[in-house]
Structures are given as structure tokens and as C-alpha cells.
Amino acid sequence: MSQTRRPPRHKPAPPPAVPGAALRAEAARALARVAFDGVSLRAALAEVNPRIADPRDRALLAASLFAASRWWLRYDAALGALTDKPLPPKAREVRALLVLGFAQLAVLGLADYAVVAACVGAARTLGAPQFAGLVNAVLRRFLRERAALDAKLDADAVTRHAHPRWLLDALARDWPQQVEAILAANNHEAPLTLRVNRRRTTRADLLARLAAAEVAADAPAELPDALVLANSTDVTRLPGYADGQFSVQDGAAQRVVDLLDLADGQRVLDACAAPGGKSAHILERADVELVALDSDPARLLRVHENLARLDLSATVVAGDAAAPDGWWDGRAFERILLDAPCSATGIVRRQPDIKLHRRGADIAPLAATQRTLLAALWPLLAPGGRLVYATCSLLRAENEAVLADFLATRDDARALPVPAHYGHAAGVGRQNLPGEGGMDGFYYAVLEKVA
């Protein structure tokens, strides 16, 4: 009996790729790692960037991740208001994708149709096609109900400012008159600030080179080594980068070196040196014998790389600043910089994932570490020498309280005045708040060892 042969079945062709879907999928994966795994935003970007060939796509990826991280607490709550029940834990990348979509619509102002279509396509790219319809429906509902949703989110301080409750309370307690300005500054992008390497060029010459390359920059009078760029960009493509003519460093961090009162021939310790920005600035300012210390050997690789690019030299040491017996040679230092590990609450605008990763319970252990470091390093300072204590924290428990406790126990230490332009009076030091002078939040205090 003859049999009729059926034609072979062919799999249906996959749907055409949606423009931007692959990029959104990459961004959602990275954002999920930041939000749920505690991975830093900087590390997540460094991991995904090599997979993105087009510089314009890399710029959109970075802008989207920063906006979504900065406003996560607001737009994750919006997602809860727009869905009948929470997404299952296995759909965390879809959850991140929706927060990303909200941020692209509300913060970056991207075209509605492009965001919705790309996010629906990204759900399929993420291997979650069963959620494509939900992504489409939720994003469209977000657009329709935006005004009412904004009013609901603005009614609670946490979702209005996208800051955790513990941080809102701490800032209100420590800076009641400035808290609203701090929160607003934290939710704006920080400017890109360069520090000119005096040993390789002058600020005027580098400013001219940037102007010739059509890169707009300003030279603030109060920061002699700084250039503030009008727009963020890939600094590795700027003229002078490969020649070591500049580094990236916020103006608040650049101010530290002036407080050290450096002079040629001094022996100087940078006690928590990685990644090496302040070490390099010290060496650019004076011919000193610098010891750059850090407890993390892996992070010291960055110190070596930065010093090499800038054509600078220091003794780089892996060691615990709290246990000098393990690395100190017994020779006193005329200057010590203790840029102490802290909550980083002063640089939230630059690292918005701090709002997701830091907890109120972290502050007491950090303050204990700061006290330990200060006490351990003080015996290494020569009589008449100067120690600069600095943090990028806004919290008094990490700053003026640490200094007050230390000075109460030492007869051989006195606080020197910090110039008024460094910020608000805060115990024996000064506090710059985020956005003031266009700079990050930073605390400064100067101690002198009485001979």
C-alpha cells in the first residue's frame, strides 16, 4: 500500500528582533544583581560593558542603570501598586526590567512606544515569554495612571525621595535644616570632575586641549587642580588621559590635600589608599616619601595602575592600618591621611546603590572601626606632625563623635581649625553637604600632635 508522505514540518521563524530589547535585557540582568545580590552598580556596569559594542548603547545602559538604582525604592513600590500580587522570586529579572522601564519613562523621558516595545521584547530575551503580556500591560497602565500613582508615591517620604527610612531619619536628626536639599542633591547626577596632574601639564593647557576637542569644561577658582566638565563622557577618550595628564576625582576629595600642608621631604602615610586617587594627588603636589597602605591586596592593583599611568612613584604596602606592627618600619610620619572607611552617605548621588545596600545597623560598627584606626595610627605620627581625618559620610556618629571621643582621651592631640569654606561646622571639623559647591558630601578634620 502506498503511503502519502507528509511534507516535513518546519519550525516557525522566530519573531523579528525588537530594537533595544537585547540592551534592556542586559540592563535588567545587571539591575537584578544590584538590587537583589548586593553587587555594586560600578561592578555590574564593568561586567556588562564589554558585551556592548556601540558607545551609544553603553551610554544608554549606564544612564538607565543609574536612574533605576537611584529611584528603585520609588518605582519598585509603583510596581507593587500596579500588580494584583507580587511577582514570584524566580521572576526577579522581570521585576528589574519593569523598574527599569518606569525609570526610562519617568526619569530619562524616553519615547513611550519605544520603551514599551523594547521591554516586552526584553522579557522574551530574558527567557520569560510568559511575562511579556504582563510587562506590556503594566507599562501601559503606568503611563495611563501616572498622575494618580505619583500622588500616592509622594505621600510617603521613602517613595517620594527614594531613600530608605533609616537614612531619612538619620539625615533629619543630623541635618534638620538641610535635609531636603541633601535628598534633592542625592537624586541628581553628579558632574564629572577632573584633577589635573601638575607634574604633566597645567590646568590652562589641559583646558585648551579640551576646548580644541569641543569638550566644554569649567575651572573653579576654589579648586586649583580641578576641571568640571559640562557633560559626562568616556574619560579614556579625552585628550591627555593616556599621557597621565589628569584623573577623575570629585572636588570634595581634592580638597583633602590642601589640609595636609605638604612640603618636600616629608614622610607621608595614606592609610586607606585604594584606589589611589588621594595618594596620586599628594605626589602631584610635593616631593614626599609616600607610603600607600591598604588592607586589600586586590584593590592595591588599582593603586599601582593609577600611579603608573600618572608616572608617579610610592611605596605601596598591603597591611592593616589598625595593626601597624605587621607593616610599619618604626619611622615616624610627618603627615598621615586617614580617609576612613565609612557609610559613604555623602556620595549617594554618585553611587546611588548605596541606598539599596547600606543599613542603619552598619553605622555603629563603622564608627568603631574609625575609632580603632585613629587610635592605632596616632602613635605613628611624629611630634608636630599633622593627621587629616576624612570621610565621605554625612553622619555625625562617624565624624564629629569619633573626633570628640579621640580628643577626650589624648593629651598630645589638638584640633586645628578647618577653613570655613570647607563647609558647615561639625565639632572640630567641617562638613560639605552633597551638591554644595557642586561637590560630594565630605567631612574634614585636622589633628596636630603636640610636641
C-alpha positions as CSV (number, residue, x, y, z in Angstrom):
1,M,0.0,0.0,0.0
2,S,1.4,3.3,-1.0
3,Q,1.6,6.0,1.7
4,T,1.4,9.7,1.1
5,R,4.5,11.3,2.5
6,R,3.7,14.3,4.6
7,P,5.9,17.3,3.9
8,P,8.5,17.9,6.7
9,R,7.4,20.3,9.4
10,H,9.3,23.4,9.8
11,K,9.7,25.3,13.0
12,P,8.1,28.8,12.8
13,A,10.6,31.5,12.2
14,P,11.4,33.4,15.4
15,P,9.8,36.9,15.7
16,P,12.0,39.7,14.4
17,A,14.3,41.3,17.0
18,V,12.8,44.3,18.7
19,P,15.1,47.3,18.6
20,G,16.6,47.8,22.1
21,A,15.3,44.6,23.5
22,A,18.7,42.9,23.9
23,L,20.1,46.1,25.6
24,R,17.1,46.2,28.1
25,A,17.6,42.5,28.9
26,E,21.3,43.1,29.7
27,A,20.3,46.1,31.8
28,A,17.6,44.1,33.7
29,R,20.1,41.3,34.5
30,A,22.6,43.8,35.8
31,L,20.0,45.7,37.8
32,A,18.7,42.5,39.4
33,R,22.2,41.8,40.6
34,V,22.5,45.2,42.1
35,A,19.0,45.1,43.7
36,F,19.0,41.5,45.0
37,D,22.6,40.3,45.2
38,G,24.3,43.3,46.7
39,V,26.6,43.8,43.7
40,S,27.8,47.3,43.4
41,L,26.5,49.3,40.5
42,R,30.0,50.1,39.4
43,A,30.9,46.3,39.3
44,A,27.7,45.5,37.5
45,L,28.5,48.0,34.8
46,A,32.1,46.9,34.5
47,E,30.8,43.3,33.9
48,V,28.3,44.1,31.2
49,N,30.0,46.9,29.3
50,P,32.5,44.7,27.4
51,R,29.5,43.0,25.9
52,I,28.1,46.2,24.5
53,A,29.9,47.3,21.3
54,D,28.2,50.6,20.5
55,P,29.3,53.5,22.7
56,R,25.7,55.0,22.4
57,D,24.3,51.8,23.8
58,R,26.8,51.8,26.6
59,A,25.8,55.3,27.5
60,L,22.1,54.4,27.5
61,L,22.8,51.3,29.6
62,A,24.7,53.4,32.2
63,A,22.0,56.1,32.3
64,S,19.3,53.5,32.7
65,L,21.0,51.6,35.4
66,F,21.9,54.8,37.4
67,A,18.3,56.1,37.1
68,A,16.8,52.8,38.1
69,S,19.1,52.3,41.0
70,R,18.6,55.9,42.2
71,W,14.8,55.6,42.1
72,W,14.4,51.9,42.8
73,L,12.6,52.4,46.1
74,R,10.0,54.6,44.3
75,Y,9.4,52.5,41.2
76,D,9.6,49.1,42.9
77,A,6.8,50.4,45.1
78,A,5.0,51.6,42.0
79,L,5.2,48.1,40.6
80,G,3.5,46.8,43.7
81,A,0.7,49.2,43.2
82,L,0.2,48.2,39.6
83,T,0.0,44.5,40.1
84,D,-2.5,42.3,41.9
85,K,0.1,40.2,43.5
86,P,4.0,40.2,43.8
87,L,6.0,38.7,41.0
88,P,7.5,35.3,42.0
89,P,11.1,35.3,43.2
90,K,12.2,33.5,40.0
91,A,11.0,36.5,38.0
92,R,13.4,38.9,39.6
93,E,14.8,39.9,36.3
94,V,11.3,40.8,35.0
95,R,10.8,42.8,38.2
96,A,14.0,44.7,37.5
97,L,13.0,45.1,33.9
98,L,9.8,46.8,34.9
99,V,11.5,49.2,37.3
100,L,14.0,49.9,34.5
101,G,11.1,50.7,32.2
102,F,9.5,53.0,34.7
103,A,12.8,54.9,35.1
104,Q,13.3,55.2,31.4
105,L,9.8,56.6,31.0
106,A,9.6,58.9,34.1
107,V,13.3,59.9,34.6
108,L,15.0,59.7,31.3
109,G,11.9,60.7,29.3
110,L,12.4,58.1,26.5
111,A,9.6,57.7,24.0
112,D,6.7,55.7,25.4
113,Y,6.3,53.3,22.4
114,A,10.0,52.5,22.2
115,V,10.3,51.7,25.9
116,V,7.2,49.5,26.0
117,A,8.1,47.6,22.8
118,A,11.7,47.1,23.9
119,C,10.8,45.9,27.4
120,V,8.2,43.4,26.1
121,G,10.9,42.1,23.7
122,A,13.4,42.0,26.6
123,A,11.1,39.8,28.6
124,R,11.3,37.2,25.8
125,T,15.1,37.7,25.5
126,L,15.3,37.0,29.3
127,G,13.7,33.6,28.7
128,A,10.4,34.7,30.3
129,P,7.9,35.0,27.4
130,Q,5.1,34.1,29.7
131,F,5.6,37.6,31.3
132,A,5.6,39.5,28.0
133,G,1.9,40.3,28.3
134,L,2.2,41.4,31.9
135,V,5.1,43.7,31.1
136,N,3.1,45.3,28.3
137,A,0.0,45.7,30.5
138,V,1.9,47.1,33.5
139,L,3.9,49.7,31.5
140,R,0.8,50.9,29.7
141,R,-1.1,51.2,33.0
142,F,1.9,53.1,34.4
143,L,1.5,55.6,31.5
144,R,-2.3,55.9,31.9
145,E,-2.3,56.3,35.7
146,R,0.9,58.3,36.1
147,A,-0.6,61.3,37.9
148,A,-2.6,59.3,40.5
149,L,0.3,57.0,41.0
150,D,2.8,59.9,41.5
151,A,0.4,61.4,44.1
152,K,0.3,58.1,46.0
153,L,4.1,57.6,45.9
154,D,4.7,61.2,47.0
155,A,2.6,60.7,50.1
156,D,5.3,58.7,51.8
157,A,8.8,60.1,52.3
158,V,10.5,56.8,51.4
159,T,9.0,56.6,48.0
160,R,8.9,60.4,47.5
161,H,12.7,60.7,47.9
162,A,13.6,57.1,47.1
163,H,15.7,56.8,50.3
164,P,15.5,54.1,53.0
165,R,13.7,55.1,56.2
166,W,16.7,54.7,58.4
167,L,18.7,57.2,56.2
168,L,15.8,59.7,56.1
169,D,15.7,59.6,59.9
170,A,19.4,59.9,60.3
171,L,19.7,62.9,58.0
172,A,16.7,64.6,59.6
173,R,18.4,64.1,63.0
174,D,21.8,65.3,62.0
175,W,21.0,68.0,59.4
176,P,17.4,69.1,60.0
177,Q,17.7,72.4,58.2
178,Q,19.4,70.9,55.2
179,V,17.8,67.5,54.8
180,E,15.5,68.5,51.9
181,A,18.4,69.9,50.0
182,I,20.5,66.8,50.7
183,L,17.8,64.5,49.4
184,A,17.3,66.5,46.3
185,A,21.1,66.6,45.6
186,N,21.3,62.8,46.1
187,N,18.8,62.3,43.4
188,H,20.7,64.3,40.7
189,E,23.6,63.1,38.6
190,A,27.0,64.3,39.9
191,P,29.2,66.3,37.5
192,L,32.3,64.8,36.0
193,T,35.3,66.4,37.7
194,L,38.9,66.0,36.6
195,R,42.0,66.6,38.7
196,V,44.9,68.0,36.6
197,N,48.3,66.3,37.2
198,R,50.6,69.3,37.8
199,R,53.6,67.2,37.0
200,R,52.5,66.5,33.5
201,T,50.6,69.7,32.4
202,T,48.9,72.9,33.6
203,R,45.2,73.4,34.1
204,A,45.2,76.1,31.4
205,D,46.9,73.9,28.9
206,L,44.6,70.9,29.5
207,L,41.6,73.3,29.4
208,A,42.8,74.5,26.0
209,R,43.2,70.9,24.8
210,L,39.7,70.0,25.9
211,A,38.3,73.1,24.2
212,A,40.1,72.1,21.0
213,A,38.3,68.8,21.2
214,E,35.0,70.6,21.7
215,V,34.7,69.4,25.3
216,A,33.2,72.1,27.5
217,A,34.8,72.5,31.0
218,D,34.9,75.0,33.8
219,A,37.9,75.8,36.0
220,P,36.5,76.6,39.5
221,A,38.6,79.2,41.4
222,E,38.3,77.4,44.8
223,L,39.8,74.1,43.4
224,P,43.2,74.9,41.8
225,D,43.6,71.4,40.2
226,A,40.0,70.8,39.1
227,L,38.2,71.0,35.8
228,V,34.4,70.3,35.8
229,L,33.1,69.0,32.6
230,A,29.7,70.2,31.3
231,N,28.7,66.7,30.2
232,S,29.7,63.2,31.3
233,T,31.8,61.3,28.8
234,D,34.2,58.4,28.4
235,V,37.3,59.9,30.0
236,T,39.6,57.4,28.4
237,R,38.8,59.1,25.1
238,L,39.7,62.6,26.3
239,P,42.9,64.3,25.2
240,G,45.6,63.8,27.9
241,Y,44.2,60.7,29.6
242,A,46.7,58.3,28.0
243,D,49.5,60.7,28.9
244,G,48.6,60.8,32.6
245,Q,47.6,64.5,32.5
246,F,44.5,64.1,34.7
247,S,42.5,61.7,36.8
248,V,38.8,61.7,37.7
249,Q,38.2,63.0,41.3
250,D,35.4,65.0,42.8
251,G,36.3,68.4,44.1
252,A,35.4,67.5,47.7
253,A,38.1,64.8,47.6
254,Q,40.6,67.1,46.0
255,R,40.3,69.5,49.0
256,V,41.9,67.0,51.3
257,V,45.4,67.5,50.0
258,D,45.5,71.2,51.0
259,L,44.7,70.3,54.6
260,L,47.8,68.1,54.7
261,D,50.1,71.2,54.3
262,L,52.6,69.2,52.3
263,A,56.3,70.2,51.9
264,D,59.1,68.5,50.0
265,G,61.0,65.8,52.0
266,Q,58.1,64.9,54.3
267,R,57.3,61.2,55.1
268,V,53.6,60.7,54.4
269,L,51.2,57.9,55.0
270,D,48.0,57.4,53.1
271,A,46.5,54.8,55.4
272,C,43.5,53.6,53.4
273,A,44.9,54.3,49.9
274,A,43.0,52.2,47.4
275,P,42.2,53.1,44.6
276,G,44.9,55.6,44.9
277,G,43.3,59.0,44.0
278,K,44.5,60.9,47.0
279,S,47.9,59.2,47.0
280,A,48.4,60.4,43.5
281,H,47.3,63.9,44.4
282,I,49.8,64.0,47.3
283,L,52.6,63.0,44.9
284,E,51.5,65.6,42.3
285,R,51.7,68.3,44.9
286,A,55.1,67.7,46.6
287,D,58.2,65.6,46.5
288,V,57.5,63.4,49.5
289,E,58.2,59.8,50.6
290,L,54.8,58.3,50.4
291,V,53.6,55.0,51.8
292,A,50.3,54.0,50.3
293,L,48.7,51.4,52.5
294,D,45.6,49.3,52.1
295,S,44.3,46.1,53.7
296,D,43.1,44.7,50.4
297,P,45.9,43.4,48.1
298,A,43.5,43.2,45.2
299,R,42.5,46.8,45.4
300,L,46.1,47.8,45.6
301,L,46.4,46.7,42.0
302,R,44.4,49.8,41.1
303,V,46.8,51.9,43.1
304,H,49.7,50.5,41.1
305,E,47.8,51.1,37.8
306,N,46.9,54.7,38.6
307,L,50.4,55.6,39.8
308,A,51.9,54.1,36.7
309,R,49.6,56.0,34.3
310,L,50.4,59.2,36.1
311,D,54.1,58.5,36.1
312,L,54.3,58.7,39.9
313,S,56.0,56.5,42.5
314,A,55.2,55.4,46.0
315,T,55.9,52.6,48.4
316,V,52.7,50.5,48.1
317,V,52.0,48.2,51.1
318,A,49.4,45.6,51.8
319,G,48.6,45.8,55.5
320,D,46.0,46.6,58.2
321,A,46.2,50.2,59.3
322,A,44.7,49.0,62.7
323,A,47.7,46.7,63.3
324,P,50.8,48.7,62.4
325,D,53.2,46.1,63.8
326,G,52.5,44.0,60.7
327,W,53.9,46.6,58.3
328,W,55.4,49.7,60.0
329,D,59.2,50.1,60.0
330,G,59.2,52.3,63.1
331,R,60.0,55.5,61.3
332,A,57.5,58.3,62.1
333,F,55.4,60.1,59.6
334,E,55.2,63.9,59.4
335,R,51.8,63.6,57.7
336,I,49.1,61.0,57.9
337,L,45.9,60.9,55.9
338,L,43.1,58.7,57.3
339,D,40.4,58.6,54.7
340,A,38.4,56.3,56.9
341,P,36.1,53.5,55.7
342,C,32.6,54.8,56.2
343,S,28.9,54.6,55.2
344,A,29.5,56.6,52.0
345,T,26.3,58.5,52.7
346,G,27.9,61.7,51.2
347,I,28.3,60.2,47.7
348,V,24.8,58.7,47.1
349,R,24.4,60.9,44.0
350,R,27.5,59.3,42.6
351,Q,26.8,55.8,43.9
352,P,23.0,55.5,44.2
353,D,23.1,51.8,45.0
354,I,24.3,52.8,48.5
355,K,20.6,53.4,49.2
356,L,19.9,49.8,48.5
357,H,22.9,48.2,50.2
358,R,23.7,50.2,53.3
359,R,21.7,49.6,56.5
360,G,21.3,51.6,59.7
361,A,22.8,48.7,61.7
362,D,26.1,49.3,59.8
363,I,26.8,52.7,61.3
364,A,27.9,51.6,64.9
365,P,30.4,49.0,63.6
366,L,31.8,51.6,61.1
367,A,32.3,54.1,63.8
368,A,34.0,51.5,66.0
369,T,36.4,50.8,63.1
370,Q,37.1,54.5,62.6
371,R,37.9,54.9,66.3
372,T,40.2,51.9,66.2
373,L,42.1,53.2,63.1
374,L,42.5,56.6,64.6
375,A,43.9,55.3,67.8
376,A,46.3,52.8,66.0
377,L,47.7,55.4,63.6
378,W,48.3,58.2,66.1
379,P,51.5,56.7,67.6
380,L,53.0,56.7,64.1
381,L,52.7,60.5,63.8
382,A,55.9,62.5,64.5
383,P,55.7,65.2,67.2
384,G,54.5,68.4,65.5
385,G,53.0,66.3,62.7
386,R,49.6,66.5,61.2
387,L,46.8,63.9,60.7
388,V,43.9,64.6,58.4
389,Y,40.8,62.6,59.2
390,A,38.3,62.5,56.3
391,T,35.2,60.5,55.4
392,C,32.6,60.7,52.6
393,S,29.9,60.3,55.3
394,L,27.2,62.8,56.4
395,L,26.6,61.2,59.7
396,R,27.8,62.8,62.9
397,A,28.3,59.4,64.5
398,E,31.1,58.7,62.0
399,N,32.6,62.2,62.1
400,E,32.5,64.7,64.9
401,A,31.6,62.0,67.5
402,V,34.7,59.9,66.5
403,L,36.9,63.0,66.8
404,A,35.4,64.1,70.1
405,D,35.9,60.8,71.7
406,F,39.5,60.6,70.5
407,L,40.4,64.1,71.7
408,A,38.9,63.4,75.1
409,T,41.4,60.6,75.6
410,R,44.6,62.3,74.2
411,D,46.7,65.0,75.9
412,D,49.1,65.1,72.9
413,A,46.4,65.9,70.3
414,R,44.8,69.2,69.4
415,A,42.4,70.1,66.6
416,L,43.5,72.7,64.1
417,P,40.8,74.9,62.5
418,V,39.5,73.8,59.1
419,P,38.8,76.8,56.8
420,A,35.2,77.9,56.8
421,H,34.8,77.4,53.0
422,Y,35.2,73.6,53.7
423,G,31.6,73.6,54.9
424,H,29.4,73.6,57.9
425,A,30.9,73.5,61.4
426,A,30.7,69.9,62.7
427,G,32.6,69.5,66.0
428,V,36.2,70.2,65.4
429,G,35.8,69.7,61.7
430,R,33.8,70.8,58.7
431,Q,31.1,69.1,56.7
432,N,30.5,69.7,53.0
433,L,27.0,68.5,52.1
434,P,26.1,66.9,48.7
435,G,25.7,69.5,45.9
436,E,27.3,72.3,47.9
437,G,29.9,73.9,45.6
438,G,28.9,71.3,43.1
439,M,30.7,68.7,45.2
440,D,30.1,65.5,47.1
441,G,29.4,65.3,50.8
442,F,32.7,65.1,52.7
443,Y,33.9,65.6,56.3
444,Y,37.3,67.0,57.2
445,A,39.2,67.4,60.5
446,V,42.8,68.2,61.1
447,L,44.7,67.0,64.2
448,E,48.2,68.1,65.3
449,K,50.5,66.1,67.6
450,V,51.6,68.4,70.4
451,A,55.4,68.2,70.7
